[in-house]
Amino acid sequence: MAQPLVKKDDDRDDEADYSPFMGIEKGAVLQEARVFNDPQLDARRCSQVITKLLYLLNQGETFTKVEATEVFFSVTKLFQSRDLGLRRMVYLIIKELSPSADEVIIVTSSLMKDMNSKTDMYRANAIRVLCRITDGTLLTQIERYLKQAIVDKNPVVASAALVSGIHLLQTNPEIVKRWSNEVQEAVQSRAALVQFHALALLHQIRQNDRLAVSKLVTSLTRGSVRSPLAQCLLIRYTSQVIRESGNTTQSGDRPFYDFLESCLRHKSEMVIFEAAKAITDLNGVTSRELTPAITVLQLFLSSSKPVLRFAAVRTLNKVAMTHPMAVTNCNIDMESLISDQNRSIATLAITTLLKTGNESSVDRLMKQITNFMSDIADEFKIVVVEAIRSLCLKFPLKYRSLMNFLSNILREEGGFDYKKAIVDSIVILIRDIPDAKESGLLHLCEFIEDCEFTYLSTQILHFLGIEGPKTVDPSKYIRYIYNRVHLENATVRASAVSTLAKFGASVDGLKPRIFVLLRRCLFDSDDEVRDRATLYLNTLGGDIEIDNDVSDFLFGSLDIPLVNLETSLKKYEPSDKAFDINLVPREVKSQPLAEKKAPGKKPTGLGAPPSGPPSTVDSYERQLLSIPEFANFGKLFKSSAPVELTEAETEYAVIVIVDASEAEEFSQVISKPLRSLPYDSPGQTFVAFEKPEGLPTTGKFSNILKFIVKEVDPTSGEAEDDGVEDEYQLEDLEVVAADYILKVGVSNFRNAWESMDPDSERVDEYGLGQRGEGLSEAVNTVINILGMQPCEGTEAVPPNSRSHTCLLSGVFIGGVKVLVRLSFGIDSTKDVAMKLAVRSDDVNVSDAIHEIVASG
């Protein structure tokens, strides 16, 4: 049943946008489409039906082949109508339906007739539709008409031809490149849109020729561009040439810089801003170069147009990260924006002031921030929190007011990312500002009383166990910690037990009290809680003798991943030489992808690794090294997940022939076939392929089992000389980019990130399209594409989150460490956008990660 329509002014609890199409169904609309076949066409009704069809298509609704064909043929009958509005709707629906090659022929004649019509609207739209649905063969037939349209006197027709050329360049580049003369002529057009589209197409035609692009920019910067839109494009192309040339003199002069500076005096505000942004984005920009750009941005701050104020303050916010002193002159103007009705502008103004303000302005800024924090989204709140943290580290004497502010907003409503950002900030301030320790720890204790996030609760308890015993009065924290044993889930209760034990081990005066509390934990309903309580009672009471290393592990802040410790202990063979915990690697080793998780088993502690034998990869490596042909290949980097090449019940399960025709970049170097395979016994064959050096090489391998079936004499056990040749087609095996990255976690992502060279960082944004299952689907997809290790539990997305940050780490082939920070956002249509930031030991690997995501 269709949903009832909702009036636009109705009060609704949800934030869903009003839609006049709410409740429409595909079946009902297809029934309505029969109106296209009426002898007397109702143009208005036909347009309404096409509008509904377009809405369904754009919402992701799929039509079957039969449905799409019926609609298409019905729509073609509408060409007989003379109604201009209906004709435009017909053009739109034909483009969206994307008819097959057989169907295109039906409508081609009508479109070509419209392309030569005297009605400019018909000509322009017919060109767009034909270029969208045509193939290379038909394109050569209409190429002459398209060339003429590019230089047509009517700007609508010329723009249609140029935009079509931009799209066709992706599929038929050789044809479009022959239009260079006509496109060059269109660049000189007086029509603003024509010049804009012509410049965009001409640049795309020449984009692979750096010298040609440089000549194009040189010729156009002399003043032949009149269109503001085209001028903005030219500024971007000029910035590209400056970046690629890289030849700056010691005085800071750059080729084409004078052109960018001259654009700051353009009559169009759009051009002025584009030029200012381009100058601020220049690599190694000097203060002298920044000054004119900062000046015009300062003028925009007081503009009556919200878009100009937002653009200016966002650009200044970015500049403040690298040149805070250059932005200081704008502080008075930005303070007036704190009360701006647009919350985005106010947030950016606040964060910029926090980066550029002085110590005397801190208290005033805190009062102003408090007034609007409840009105902005979590992603903006996180930006404010990070800015406050930086300000506190800059002015440590102001820690009280800043810490109180963080504590107050910590108790307010907010998602996981927002709360985690606040907790992380308080932890950093406690570590870096000794005077802030007492108040900061109390704020964290008060927060976990109402904390709804298990991960944050356990992290706070762990931190309390490290820093709490070092305070002047450690006993004040015991009540907060012990309350967690009664009021939380099993994971938090177990963490609280460990924290209590650390206080008992570090503060002698608290040991009797801790003993009493731990004994009560022996009656807990959870095995992990009881086991931890038993262990700590025995160790603290002296019933178990422990050395210093074990004591550091149980009660200190020993920074050794449990996975590595477990692996090292299992490899240790009893001897006269004691186990040395200092030899355990500090980097987190990955779990082999070949392992299969035992059904029904769950990790018993926060961040516990997947179950499975940790020596699987080692056994693979030993097996390969035992083969002489493979012995010189070196150490095994990674063993990918096993791929079933046959169904489980299939009787054949060996590979002999591997076809790499769809993996042309791989070259086969060694093959070890299986000479015989007795009935009901397993066997193994090996094939080695070599990839070219450089970026990850991917490809698909098809596999065929070829064999000869021979009868065996049951008495003698000898096989007959003759046999029957046979073959069996197996499943394909695909090598993906994730196979080149090893899952290796880090114990402290923030420290690892900041320890890497910032110059190795590569940042870009991607659109991930609509995700029906929300952000969790997008996060899992990207993690699977990269094949990296999620850190700090960030692979889990809280329900109904509108934004999320995921942290990944790993080792790229060749032993290159890689860290990835993924920032996701989702809108009301479930369209997901992602910002990807990568740091690594090799800048080429950072670029490679982006290429993997872009191609994935």
N, C-alpha and C positions, 0 to 999 in steps of 0.2 A: 504494500500500500504506500502511496506517495505520502511524504511528510507534509504536514500543514505549513503553509507559507507563514513567515514571520514578518510582521510589520517592521519597517526600518527604525521606527522610534520606540519599539518595545524595549523594556528593560530586560536584559539577559545577564545571567551570572557568568557565562563563559565569554571568552574573548573572540569567538569566531566572527569573521567578517560577514556582514549581511550580503546575501546573494539573491538576485531575482530568479535564479535558476534552481533554488533549493527544492529538492524533491522530484526533479524530473528523472525519468527512467528511459533507458535506451530503447526498449521495446515500444514504448508509447510514442517516442519521437520517430522511430522508423515507420510506425503506422501513419503518423502525421505526414511523413514524406511522400505519401501517395498523392498529396495535393499537387505535386510537380507534374502529374500526368493528367490533370484536369484540362478539358478542352478550352475553358475560359480561365486563364491564369489569374490568380489573385496575387499581385506582386507583393503586397504588404504581408500577407500570410506566408507566402513562400520565403520571404526574407526572415521572418520570425523562426520558421522551421530550420533554415540554414544556420541561423544564429545558435539554436539549440544543438544542432549537430556539431558545430565548431566548438561549442562549450564542452560537449562530451569528449571530443577528440583531444582537446587541450587539457582535460582532467585525467587523461590516461586511459580512457575507455577504449577497448579494442573492438573492432568490427571484424566479423568473419569474412572470408573471401567472398562468399555469396552476398552478404549484407552490403559490403563495400561496393561490389559490382552493381547491385541493384540501385543503390543510391547514386552512383556515378552516372549510370545511363539515364536515370530520371532527371538528374541535374542538367545533363546536356540538352534536354528538351527546353530548358529555360532560355537558351540563346535566342529563341524566337521573340522573347519579350523585349520591348524598347525601353523599359524602365531602367534608368541609370543606376539607381540604388540597388536594384535586384541584380543587375549585371555585375556590379562590384562584389556582391556576396557570392555570385557564381564563381568568379575568379578565385576568391578565397577558399571555397570548399574544394575546388579542383586541386589546388595546391596541397591542401591538407590530406586529401584522400590518396595522393600519390599513385595514380593509376598505373597499371602494368603496361608493358610495351604494346600488347595487343589492344588495350583500351585507349592508349594515347592516340592511336590512328583515328579513332572516332571523333575526337575533339580537335585534332590538329587543324583541319581545314577551317573550322570556325575561328580558332585563335589566329591563324594566319590572315584570315579576312579582317579580323579586328585590328591586327597589327598594321594593316594598310588603310584603316578607316580614317575618315576626316575628323572623327571625334578623338581628341587628344587623350581623354580618359581611357577610352577603349585601347588605344595604341600602347599607352604606358603599362596598363595592367596585363594586356595580352603578352607583352614582352616578358614581364616578370613570370607569368605562368608558364609560357613556353620554355623559358630557360630553366625553370624548376623541374619540369616533367620530361624534358626531351633527352635524347641520347646523343652520342657523338655524330651519328649519321645525319640526323635531322639538323643538328647544329650547323653543319657545313652548308646545308641548303639555305639557312636563314642568316648566315654570317653577314652577307652583304647588307641585309636590312638592319642588323644590329649595329654595324659600322656607321650607317647613315643616321641611326637613332642617337648615337653618341654625340654627334655634332648637330642634332636637331635644334631648331630655334626655340622650341617649347621646352622649358627647363624640366617639366615633369617627365616628359618622354626621355630626355637625355639622362636624367638621374636614374630612371628605371633601367635603362640600358647599362649604365655604369655599375649600378648595384648588382645587376644580373651578372656582369663580368666578374665582379668580386667573388660571387658564389661559384661561377663556372671555373674560375682559376684553380679551384680545388680538384675538379674532376677532368677538365680539358685545358690544361695550362698552355699547350702548344698553340691552340686556336686563339686563346685570349691574348697571348703575347704578340700576335700579329696585328693587334689593334693599337699598338703603341703610338702611332702617329695621330690617330683620332683622339686618343686619350690625352696626349700632349696638347692638342688643340683645345680640348675641353677644359684643361687646367687654366686656360686664359679666359674662360667664360666669366661674364659679369654676374651670372646667377650664383648666389651664395651656395646653395646645395649642390649644384653641378660642379662647382670648383672643389668643394669638399669631397664629393664622391670620386671625382677624377683624380685628385691628389692621392686619395687612399688606394685606388686601383693602380695608379702608376708606381707608387711605392712598393706595392705587393709584387708587381711584375719585376721590379728591379731589386727586391730585398736580398736576394742571394749574391748580388754583386756589390760589394762594399764601395768600390770606386764609383759605380754608377749612382748609388745612393748619395754619396758625398757630392758628386757633381749636381745632382738634382737639388739638394739642399742649398748648395752654393748659388745656383741660378735663381732660386725662389726667394732667398733671403735678401735679395736686392730690391724688393718692394713690389713684386708683381702679384702678390696674393691679397685680395680684397676681402674675401669672406672670413668672418671671425672664426667660423668652424674650421675652415681650412688653415687659418693661422694657428689655431691650437694644435692641429695635426703637425704643422711644420715645426712648431716648437718642440714637440715630442720627437720628431725625426732628427732635429738639430741636437737634442740632448743625447740621442742614440749615437750620433756621429762623434760627439765629444767624448762619450764613454769609450767608444771603440778606438778612437785615435789615441787617447791616453797620453798625448804629448803636451804636457803643461810645462811652462818655463818656471824658473825659480821665483819670478815676480808674481806668479799665480795667473798670468794671462793664459787664455785658452782660445782656440779657434772658435769662432761663432759666438763667443760670450757677448760681444758688443750687440749682436742681434737680439739675444735674450734680454739684455738690459734695455734695449730700445723698445721692446714689446711691453715693458712696464709702463710706458707712456701711451699705450694704445687707447683708443676711445671705448673699446669694449671691455667690460669688467671681466668677462670670461677669459679673454686673451691675457689680461693683466695677471689674473690669478694663475693661469697656466704657466706663464713665464716666471712668476715668483716661485711657484712650486718646483719648476725645473731647476732654477738656480739653487734652491735649498737642497735639492737632491744630488747636486754635483759631488763627485768623489773628491775628498780633500778640499772642500770649498773654504776659502779664506774669509776672514772678517770683513775685509774690504769688498769682496764680492757679495757677501750676505747683506750688507747694509741697505742697498736700494730695495732689495726684496722684502726685508723686514719692515721697511718704511711703508710700503704699500699695503702689506698685510695688517699693519697697525691701523691704517686708515679704514680698512674693511671691518675692523672690530667694532667700530661705531656706526656701521651701516644700518639702515632701516630694514634691510633684507636679511631674513634669518639664514638663507643659504650662504650668503657671503660671510656672515659672522661665523657660521659653523666651519666653512672651508678655511677661513683665516686662522681660527683658534686651533683647528686640528693640525694644520701645517706647523704652526708655532709650537704646538705640543711635541711634535716630532723633532723640530729643530732644537728644542730645549734639552733633549737627551744628549746631544753632542756639543751644542754651543749655548749653554744656559745664559752666559753673560750677554750674548747678542739679543736675547729675548727680554732681558730685564727692563729695558726701556718701555716695554708694552704692558708692564704689570698693572699700572693704574687703570688702563683701558680694560684689562681682563678682570680686574676686581669688580667692575661694574657689570660684568656678564654673569657673576655668580648668582644674581637674582633673575637671570633671563628666564622667560617663560618656557623656552625650549630646554628640557633637562639635559639633552646631549651637549648643548653648548655650555651649559653651566658646569657639567662634569668635566669637560675638557679644559675649561677655564681654571677650575679648581686644581686639577692635576698638574697643569702647566705652572700655576703659581706655586704649588708645592715643590716643584723642581727648581724654580728660579727665585723663590722668596728668601728673605733673610730671617734670622732668628727672632727678631722683634715682631714679625708678622704672623708667627705660628699660632698664637692664641686666638687672634682675630679670625684667621682662616678656619680654625677648628669650630668656632661658633657658627660660621656661615655654612660649613659643610653639614653640620648636624641638621640644619633646616630642610635639606632636600634629599638626604640619603634614602628616605623611605619612598621617594617618588621615582627612583630610577631602577633599571633592570640590574640583575645580578652581575652581568658582564661589565657594566659600568662601575658597579660597586667594587669589583675586584681591581679595576684600574686605580680607583681611589685608594684602596687599601695598600696596594703596592707602592703608590706614590708616598703615602704616609710613612710606610716603613723606610723608604729611602731618606725621607726628610728626618726621621728620628735618628738614623745612623749618621746623618750629616750634622745634626744638632743634638747630641746626646743629653745635654742639660734639660731639654724639653721632653724627656721621656715620660714624665708623669702625666702631662695633659694628653700626649699621644697614646700612651698605654691605656688611660681611662677611656679615651674615645674608642679604641679597638675593643676594649672589654664591653662597652655599652652596645656597640653594634653586633657583637658576638651573640648577645642574648635576643636579638631581633630575629624575625623570620628570614629565611634564606636557604638556598640550595647547598649541596655538598661542596661544590667548587668555591662558592663564596665563603663558607665557614672554614674550609681548609686553608684558603688564602689568609684569613685572619689568624688562625692558629699558627700557621707557618711564620707569619710576621711576628707574632708574640714570641715564638721560640727563638727566632733569630735575634730579636732585641734582648732577650734574656741572656743569650750566649755572648753577644757582643757588647752589652752595657751591664757591667756588674751591679750597679745600683738598681737596675730594673728587675733583678731576679726575684726578690721577695714578692713584690706586688704582681709581677707577671705570673708566677706559679699559682698564687691565690686566685687570680682571674681564671686560669685554666681549670683549677679545681672546681670553682663555681660553675664553669661552663659544662663540665661532664655530668653534673647533676641532672641536666635537662638535655644532654646531647642525644640526638636520635641516630647518629652515624657510628656504627661499630668501629670502623677504621679509625676515625678521629679519636674515639675514646681510648682505644688500645695504644695509639701513638702518644697521646697525652700521658697515659699511665707509664709507658716506657720512659718518657722524658722525665717524669716526676721521679722515677727510680734512680735516674742518673744525677739530676740536679738537686732534688729535695734534700738528701742527706748532707749536702754541702752548705745548707743555709744555717742561719743563727739558731732558729727554733724549728727543727725538723718535725717535732711532734704535732704541730698544728695541721699537718697534711694527712695524718693517719686516719682521722675520721672520714675525710673525703674519699680516701682510697678504700677503706673497709666497707663503706656504704655500697661500693660497686659490687662487692661480693654478694650482696643480698638483692640488689635491685636491677641487675643487668643480665644479659644473655651469657651463655657458657664461655664464649670467646673472651668477653670483657672480664668475666669473673676470674678466668685463668690468668689473664694479664695482671689483674689486681693482686692476685696471690704472689706473683713474681715480684711485683713492686713492693709489697709489704716485706718480703724476704730481703730485698736489697736494703731497705731501711734497717732491718734487724741486724744485717751483717755489717753495715757501715756505722751505725750509732749504738754503742754499747748500752747506753742508758735506756734504749727502746726495746732491747732484746726480750726481756720478760713479757712486756706487753704484746709484742709481735708473736711470741710463743702461744699465748692464749688465743689470739685471733686466728693463727694458723691451725690450731687444734680444732677450732669450730669448723674450719673448712674441710675437715676430714669426713664430714657427713653430707657433703654436697652431692647433688644428684648426677653430676657430670664426672666421668672418669678422669678427664684431663685436669680438672680442678683438684680432685682428690689426690691424683698422682703427684702433682706439683707440691701440694701442701705436705705430703709425706716426705718427699725428697728434701724440701727446705727444712722441715723439722729435724730430720736426721743429720743434715749437714750443719745446721746452726747449733744443734745440741752436742755436736762432737761425736755422734755415733758412727759417722763415716769420716775417715781421715781423707782430706783433700789437699792437693798441693796448690801453689799460687796460681798456676795456669787455670786449673779447674775453678778456683775461687773467682778469678777474673771473669771466667765465662759465665758462671752462675750469678754473680752479684755485681760485676763491673759493667763497663761499656765496651766489652770486647767486640771489635768490629770484624767479625769473621762470619760469612754466610754459613748457615747450618747445612746447606746442601754440600758445600765444599768440605766441611768438617766431617760429615757422614761418609763421603766418598773416601777421604783420606784415612779415616779409621778403618774402613772395610779393606783398604789396600795394605794397611799396616800388618806386617807379619811379626809375631812376638819374637823378641831377641834380646840380647844384652843391652842394646841401644834403646833407650826409652822413646816413646812417641813425642815428637817435637811439634807443639802446636804452632810455633812460629813459622813452620814450613808450609802451613795450610794457605793456599792462595786466598787473597782478599777479594778478588773479583768473583762474581757469581757465575758459576758454570751453568750452561744450559742443560735442560733435560733433553735426551735424545728424542727426536721426532718419531723414531721407530717404535718407541714404547707404546703399549696400549694400556689405558687406565683400567684398573680392576673395577668391575661393575659394583655399584653400591657402596664404594668406599669414598669417604670425604676427608679432606685435610683436617688434622686435629688442632691446628694452630693457625694464627693469622699469617698468611703468606706462605703456608706450607706448600712444598713442591708437589707436582703430580706423582702419584704412586707409580712404581715400576722399577725394574732393575737398573741401577745406575751404570752398570758395566756393559750395556748393549753395544755402544759405540766402540768401546775397547775390544770387544769380541770381533766386531766387523774389521777393525784395524788389524788385529792379529791374523785373521783369516786372509785378508788381502796381502799382508806382508809375507805370508807363507807361500804365496805363488811367485815363482822366480820372475815371471814377466812383469809383475806389478811391484816388486820389491823396491825398485828405484824411483817410484812415484813420490816417495816422501810421506810425511805424516798426514793422516786422514783429517781433513778440515771439518767435514760435516757429513752425516748420513741422513739423507732425506727420508721422509715417511714411506713405509712400504706401500706399493701399489699392487693390488690384486689384478693380475693380467687375465685371470679366468674366474668364473664363478666358483664358489667354494666347493660345489659338488662335482665340478668338472674333473675328468680323470687325467687330463694332461696338464702339467704345470711346469714345463721347462721352456727356456728360450734358446733358440739356436740362431735365427735370422733376425737381425734388427735393421729396419729400413729407415735411413735418415734423410729421405728425400724432402721431408718437410722441416728438416733441421740442417739446412745446407751449410751453415757456418761450422758445424761440428765435423770433425774428420776421424774416422775409425783408425785406431792404431794397433789394437790387439784384440783377437777373438779366441776364446778357449771353448770349443764345442764339447758336448758330452758324448763320449764315444759309445757308451751303452747305458741303458737304464732298465735294470731288471724289474719285473712286475712287482708292484706294491712296495717299492722302495724309493726314497727321495734321491734327487741328484741335483747338481748345480752346474750352470754354465756361466761364463763371464765374457763381457764385451767392454772394451775401454774406448771411449771417445775423447778427443782432445778439442778444447774450445780455443778460439783465438784470444790473444791477450787484450786487455782493456775492459770495457764495460761488460756486465753480465750478458751472456748469450743464451737465448731461449729457443726452444724448438720442440717439435712433436716427433716422437719415434713410433713408427708402426712395427708390430712384432708378429712374426709367423713362426710357429713351431713346425719344423720339418723333421720327419723321422721315417724310419723303416721298421715295420712291424714284422718280427720273426717268431715263428713257433719254436718252442723249446721242448725237447724230448724229456718227458717226466722221469724216465728211468736214468738216463745218463746226465741230464742237466745241460746238454749241449744245444746250442741254437742252430737252426737249419741255415744252410748257406743262402738260400733264396728268401726274399721277403717282399712285402708289399709297401711301396712308397706311399706316403700320405703327408698331409700337412693340415695344420689347424690354425685358424686366424685368432690371434689373441687381442686383448685390449691395447689401446695406444698408451704410451708413456710420455708424459709432458714434463720438460724441464722448465721451471718458471724462475723468475728473478729471486723469489724468496729462498731458493735453494743455495744462493750464494751468501746468505747472511746467517750467522750463527746466533742463536738466542743466548745472550749473555747479559744478565741483569747487573745493576749496581746497587749498593746498599744505601747510598745517599745521592739521589739524582741531582739535586740542586748543586751540591758541591762538585759533582762530576761535570755538570754543564758549565759552571763558572770556571772550572779549571782548564777547559778547552779554549783554544785560540778563537776569539770572536770573529776574526777575519775568515775563519773557515765556515761561518754560518751562512746558510742559504735559506731565504724565506720566499714563499710564494703562496698564492691563494688558488683554490680549486672549487669548482662546483660539482657536487656529487649527485645532483639530480634529486628526484623525489624518493623518499625511503618510507615505505608503508609502515615499517616497524619502529620508526623514529630513529633517534641518535644511536641507540645500541646497535642497530643493523649497520649503520655507517662506520661506527668504530670497529666492529668486528671485521668488516670487509677490508678496511685499510690495514688492520693488524695482520690479516691473512695474506694480503698482497706483499707486505714488507717482510713477514716472517721474523719479526723482532720480539724481544721479551718485554711485556708490559711491566711497568715499575710502580711500586707503592699502591697497588690495587686500583690504578686508574683505568683499567680495562672495564670496570663495572660502572655502568651509567645509571644514576638514580632515576627512578620512574618520573616520567613527564618533564624531564629536564629540557630546557630550551637552549642550553649551551653546555659544553663539557670539554675538559682538557685531559688528554691522554699522553702519558710519558712512555717512551719506548727506548730500549737500548739493545745493542748487539755488536757483533764483530763481523765486519765485511771480509770477504775472502782476501787473503794477504795479511790478515792480522790487524786490520784497521778498525779502531774503536769508533762506533757511531752512536750518537744520541739524537732522538727525535722528540719534538714537542708538537702535538697535534691539538689544534683548537677548533672545535666544531660548533656550529650554530644552525638552528632549524627555525623556519618561519611557519606561519599558520597553514601553508599548503604542503607542509612536510618536505619542503625543498631544503636540502642540506648544503651548507658551504663549509669549507675547511681551510684553515691556515696551517701550513706545514713549515716548521723551522727545523733545520738540520745542522748539527755541528759534528765534526769528525776530525781525526788526525790527518786526513788528506782531503783537501778542498775538492778534488775530483770525485771522491766518494760522496761528498755532500751533493754535488751535481747529479751523480748517478742515482741517488735516492729519489730526487725529484723526477728524474726520467722514468724510474720504475713506477711511481705513482701516476705520472701523466699518461703513461702507456697502459696502465692497469685499469 
